């Protein structure tokens, strides 16, 4: 019975379609078209599922600042996967987010444009491995006529002393200084460590952005804007202009020969007790291969293993910066001059630069540690200098008094009194000069530290 019903239904359907040939043909064509469209998507989905291998012990999660992510990790991760050494999942955001994720175990490695910060307990069990040298570059809008800055000008701009482009040979416009908002940003911290000998230095930068990518976008829209990025990120961005420093343009060659003074180190950070230690060591070994070094160079970076000459000149570089910003090296603690911003030798398997390998203390010397000890000594030294300056006029007055012939006692007594009054006035006038390192009170919004990279 069922077969008869089915046969009658099919016959009716065929007769109906034959009587309406156009509708029948259209239905067939539509069905074929939908089938053709569905097949590639189904095939692609099947191929993708087949191409993605299951997670392995060599897979790593990287998190860190945008500067390191854009400059290094994207192409390195692709090449690493291409060579079937492992997969690296990238989570670019900020320096602290990466370091904290490594400390908490939610990421295996982190990218940072600064070394370990001793005051943060979260970084106590993190090792910083130098990977490459980059340039910290000041950027502005291409239409801005200013082409370069001196170290002293950079110091005074960030300190809120220079506020108008006219003071730099540009137009009569206020300098719109941009900075990174997140605390302890790698690039900002490293620049301030160089210019101020203090990575935590508060600066007069009211315009804050979450990372260097957003900061660069803002600069492309503001002819009066000034901000900080890196050579690796800014060199290919036609919307911004990199400024020279002391007449030297930032480039791979000027970083490699240390003639560009504001070069910084990019690090790979890992937990000391990481459960993925074997996979991390595998990736660090890959960074020393010719293929990985070529990727770094394409991004305007100098592989750290090839930077022994630059590392050896670090003390000369810091002395050069001190002199040009007007910082008397003799008045700075000897401990600061010896320990400031040294670059540690990378651990095996990366090749150690000769200069760093001969260091009696091969561990990473942090910028924060050097700044803290030096500033404590400076704080003790400054009151002594102020007292010495204050007492100097009094000593001169006492020494000069016996030499003068006093015709009348009243005159003899009055003269020292006037000199003493004058010396007090001079001492008060000189007191602010002794406290010059303190920032001006008119900073407005200031960013202490800074963030996302």
C-alpha positions in Angstrom: 0.0 0.0 0.0 2.8 2.4 1.0 4.6 1.7 -2.3 1.5 2.5 -4.3 1.0 5.8 -2.4 4.7 6.7 -3.0 4.5 5.9 -6.7 1.3 8.0 -7.1 3.0 10.9 -5.3 6.1 10.8 -7.5 4.0 10.6 -10.6 2.0 13.6 -9.6 5.2 15.5 -8.7 6.8 14.8 -12.1 3.7 15.7 -14.0 3.3 18.9 -12.1 6.9 19.9 -12.8 6.7 18.9 -16.5 3.6 21.1 -16.8 5.7 24.0 -15.3 9.1 23.6 -16.9 10.4 27.0 -16.0 9.8 26.5 -12.3 11.3 23.0 -12.4 14.5 24.2 -14.1 14.8 27.1 -11.7 14.5 24.8 -8.7 17.1 22.4 -10.1 19.6 25.3 -10.8 19.0 26.8 -7.4 19.7 23.5 -5.7 22.9 23.0 -7.7 24.1 26.5 -6.9 23.5 26.1 -3.2 25.3 22.8 -3.3 28.3 24.4 -5.0 28.5 27.2 -2.5 28.3 24.9 0.5 31.0 22.5 -0.7 34.0 24.8 -0.5 33.0 26.0 3.0 32.6 22.4 4.1 35.8 21.4 2.5 37.7 24.4 4.0 36.3 23.6 7.5 37.4 20.0 7.1 40.8 21.0 5.8 41.3 23.5 8.7 40.3 20.9 11.2 42.7 18.4 9.7 45.5 21.0 9.5 45.4 22.1 13.1 47.4 19.7 15.2 46.4 19.0 18.7 48.1 21.1 21.5 51.6 19.9 22.3 54.2 20.4 25.0 56.0 22.9 22.7 53.1 25.3 22.5 53.5 28.5 24.4 51.4 31.5 25.4 53.0 34.9 25.0 51.7 38.1 26.5 53.3 41.6 26.6 53.5 45.1 25.3 52.5 46.1 21.8 56.0 47.4 21.1 57.5 43.9 21.5 54.5 42.1 20.0 54.5 44.1 16.8 58.3 44.3 16.5 59.2 40.8 17.3 56.6 38.2 18.0 54.2 38.2 15.1 56.8 37.1 12.5 58.8 35.0 14.9 55.7 33.0 15.8 54.9 32.4 12.2 58.4 31.2 11.4 58.4 29.0 14.5 55.2 27.3 13.4 56.4 27.1 9.8 59.5 25.1 11.0 57.1 22.9 13.0 58.9 23.6 16.3 55.7 24.6 18.1 52.9 27.2 18.2 52.9 30.5 20.1 49.6 32.2 21.0 50.0 35.9 21.1 48.2 38.2 23.5 49.6 41.7 23.0 48.4 44.3 25.6 50.8 45.9 28.0 54.1 45.3 29.8 52.6 44.7 33.3 49.8 42.5 32.0 52.4 40.2 30.4 54.7 40.1 33.4 51.8 39.5 35.8 50.4 36.8 33.6 53.7 35.0 33.6 54.0 35.4 37.4 50.4 33.9 37.8 51.0 31.1 35.3 48.4 32.2 32.7 51.1 32.9 30.2 54.4 31.2 29.6 56.5 34.1 28.3 56.2 37.8 28.3 57.6 40.7 26.2 59.0 43.7 27.8 61.1 46.8 26.8 62.5 47.1 30.3 64.3 44.9 32.8 63.2 43.6 36.1 61.7 46.2 38.5 63.0 45.3 42.0 60.2 47.1 43.8 57.5 44.8 42.4 57.2 41.5 44.3 55.3 40.1 41.3 58.6 40.1 39.3 60.8 38.5 42.0 60.6 35.1 40.4 60.8 36.3 36.8 64.0 36.1 34.7 64.5 38.6 31.9 66.3 37.4 28.9 67.7 40.1 26.5 66.7 39.4 22.9 67.4 42.5 20.8 68.3 46.2 20.9 65.8 48.8 19.7 65.8 52.5 19.5 63.5 54.7 21.7 62.4 57.4 19.2 60.6 60.7 19.7 57.9 61.1 17.0 55.9 64.0 15.7 53.6 64.8 12.7 55.3 64.8 9.3 54.2 68.4 8.8 56.0 69.6 11.9 59.1 71.6 10.7 61.2 70.4 13.7 63.5 67.6 12.6 65.6 66.9 15.7 66.0 67.4 19.5 68.9 67.6 21.9 69.0 65.5 25.0 68.7 68.6 27.1 65.6 69.6 25.1 64.0 66.1 25.7 64.8 66.4 29.4 63.2 69.9 29.6 60.1 68.9 27.5 59.3 66.0 29.7 60.1 68.0 32.8 57.6 70.7 31.7 60.2 73.4 31.2 59.9 73.7 27.4 56.3 73.9 26.4 56.2 75.6 22.9 57.5 74.4 19.6 58.9 77.9 19.0 61.6 77.2 21.6 62.7 74.3 19.4 62.8 76.2 16.2 59.3 75.4 15.2 56.0 77.2 15.0 54.5 79.2 17.8 52.3 76.3 19.1 52.0 74.5 22.4 53.7 71.1 22.5 51.1 68.4 22.9 53.1 65.8 24.8 51.7 62.2 24.6 52.7 59.3 26.9 51.6 55.8 27.9 49.1 55.6 30.7 49.8 52.2 32.2 52.2 52.0 35.1 55.8 51.0 34.4 55.5 50.8 30.7 58.6 49.3 29.2 59.5 52.0 26.6 58.6 54.9 28.7 60.5 53.5 31.7 63.6 52.9 29.7 63.6 56.4 28.2 63.2 58.0 31.6 65.9 55.9 33.0 68.3 57.2 30.3 67.2 60.9 30.4 66.5 61.2 34.2 68.4 58.2 35.6 65.0 57.3 37.1 62.5 55.1 35.2 59.8 56.3 37.7 60.3 60.0 36.9 57.0 61.9 36.8 56.6 63.9 33.6 54.4 66.7 32.3 52.4 64.6 29.8 48.7 65.1 30.2 47.7 63.2 27.1 47.9 59.5 27.9 47.3 56.4 25.8 47.1 52.7 26.5 49.9 51.6 24.3 52.3 52.9 21.6 50.0 51.8 18.8 47.3 54.2 20.0 49.8 56.9 20.7 51.1 56.8 17.1 47.5 57.0 15.8 47.1 60.2 17.9 50.3 61.7 16.5 49.2 61.2 12.9 46.3 63.5 13.6 48.1 66.2 15.5 50.8 68.5 13.9 51.7 69.8 17.3 52.0 66.3 18.9 55.1 64.7 20.4 55.4 61.2 21.8 57.5 58.2 22.2 57.6 55.0 20.2 60.3 52.6 19.0 62.4 52.4 15.9 60.9 48.9 15.1 57.4 50.3 15.2 57.7 53.8 13.8 60.2 53.2 10.9 57.4 52.0 8.5 54.7 54.4 9.7 54.4 57.1 7.1 52.0 59.0 9.4 54.7 60.0 11.9 58.2 61.5 11.7 61.1 60.2 13.8 63.2 63.0 15.2 67.0 62.9 15.4 68.8 63.1 18.8 71.9 65.2 19.0 72.0 65.3 15.2 71.9 61.5 14.9 69.0 59.8 13.1 67.6 56.6 14.7 68.4 53.6 12.5 69.7 50.0 12.8 73.2 51.2 11.9 73.3 54.0 14.5 72.0 51.7 17.2 74.5 49.0 16.2 77.4 51.4 16.5 75.9 53.2 19.6 76.0 56.6 18.0 72.3 57.0 18.6 72.2 57.4 22.4 68.6 56.3 23.2 68.8 52.6 22.4 66.9 50.2 24.7 66.8 46.5 25.3 63.9 44.2 24.5 63.4 41.2 26.8 61.7 37.9 26.9 60.5 37.2 30.5 59.9 33.8 32.0 59.2 32.3 35.4 62.1 30.7 37.2 60.0 27.6 37.9 58.0 27.5 34.7 56.4 24.1 34.0 57.1 24.8 30.3 60.8 25.4 30.8 61.8 22.9 28.1 59.6 24.5 25.5 60.8 28.0 26.5 64.5 26.9 26.2 63.6 25.5 22.8 62.2 28.8 21.7 65.2 30.8 23.1 67.5 28.5 21.1 65.4 29.3 18.0 66.0 33.0 18.6 69.7 32.5 18.1 69.3 30.9 14.6 70.1 32.8 11.4 66.4 32.7 10.4 65.2 34.4 13.6 68.0 37.0 13.5 67.0 37.9 9.9 63.5 38.5 11.1 64.8 40.8 13.9 66.9 42.8 11.4 64.0 43.2 9.0 62.2 44.9 11.9 65.2 47.3 12.4 66.4 45.4 15.5 69.9 44.4 16.5 70.1 40.8 17.8 71.4 41.0 21.3 73.9 38.2 20.7 75.5 40.4 18.1 75.6 43.6 20.2 78.7 43.1 22.3 80.3 46.3 21.0 77.2 48.3 22.0 77.0 46.7 25.5 80.7 47.5 26.1 80.0 51.2 25.4 77.1 51.6 27.8 79.1 53.5 30.5 80.4 55.9 27.8 76.8 56.3 26.5 75.5 57.2 30.0 78.3 59.7 30.6 77.5 61.3 27.2 73.8 61.7 28.2 74.7 63.0 31.7 76.9 65.7 30.1 74.4 66.8 27.5 71.4 67.1 30.0 73.6 69.1 32.3 73.9 66.5 35.0 77.3 66.7 36.8 78.6 63.2 36.8 80.9 64.0 39.7 77.9 65.0 41.9 76.1 61.8 41.1 76.8 58.9 43.3 79.6 56.6 42.2 77.3 53.7 42.7 74.8 55.1 40.2 77.5 55.6 37.6 78.7 52.1 38.1 75.3 50.3 38.1 73.0 52.4 36.0 71.2 50.6 33.2 73.7 47.8 32.6 72.7 45.1 30.2 73.1 41.6 31.5 74.5 38.7 29.5 71.7 36.5 28.1 71.5 33.0 29.6 72.3 29.9 27.5 71.7 29.0 24.7 72.0 32.7 23.5 75.5 33.8 22.8 76.8 36.1 25.5 78.5 39.3 24.5 82.1 39.4 25.5 81.7 42.6 27.6 78.8 41.2 29.6 80.4 37.8 30.0 83.4 39.3 31.9 81.2 41.1 34.4 81.7 39.9 37.9 77.9 40.0 38.5 76.2 38.4 35.5 72.7 38.8 36.8 70.3 41.5 35.5 71.0 44.8 37.2 67.7 46.6 37.2 67.2 50.2 36.4 65.0 50.6 39.4 67.7 49.2 41.8 70.4 51.5 40.5 68.1 54.5 40.7 66.9 53.7 44.2 70.4 53.4 45.7 71.7 56.4 43.9 68.8 58.7 44.8 69.2 57.8 48.4 72.8 58.9 48.3 71.9 62.0 46.4 69.2 62.8 49.0 71.9 62.7 51.8 74.4 64.7 49.8 72.0 67.6 48.8 71.4 69.0 52.4 75.2 69.1 53.0 75.6 71.1 49.8 72.8 73.5 50.7 74.4 74.1 54.2 77.8 74.7 52.6 76.4 77.2 50.2 74.5 79.0 53.0 77.5 79.2 55.3 79.9 80.4 52.6 78.9 84.1 52.6 79.1 84.1 56.4 82.7 82.8 56.3 83.7 85.3 53.7 82.2 88.1 55.8 84.1 87.0 59.0 87.3 86.7 57.1 86.9 90.1 55.5 85.9 92.0 58.6 89.4 92.3 60.3 90.9 93.6 57.1 88.7 96.7 57.0 89.8 99.8 59.0 86.8 100.9 61.2 87.0 104.6 61.9 83.9 104.3 64.1 82.6 101.4 66.2 79.1 101.9 64.9 80.2 101.6 61.3 82.3 98.6 62.0 79.5 96.8 63.7 76.9 97.8 61.0 78.9 96.5 58.1 78.9 92.8 59.2 75.2 93.0 60.0 74.4 94.1 56.5 76.5 91.4 55.0 74.9 88.8 57.2 71.5 90.0 56.0 72.6 89.8 52.5 74.0 86.4 52.9 70.7 85.1 54.2 68.9 86.6 51.2 71.4 85.0 48.9 71.0 81.6 50.7 67.2 81.8 50.3 67.6 82.7 46.7 70.0 79.8 46.2 67.8 77.3 48.0 65.5 76.6 45.1 68.5 76.0 42.9 69.7 73.3 45.3 66.3 71.6 45.0 66.1 71.9 41.2 65.5 68.2 40.5 62.0 68.6 42.0 59.3 69.0 39.3 57.5 72.3 38.9 54.2 72.7 40.7 52.3 73.5 37.5 52.5 70.1 35.8 48.7 69.6 35.8 48.0 65.9 34.9 51.2 63.9 35.3 52.0 60.3 34.6 54.1 58.6 37.2 55.8 55.6 35.6 53.7 54.9 32.6 52.4 51.8 30.6 51.3 49.5 27.8 54.2 49.6 25.4 
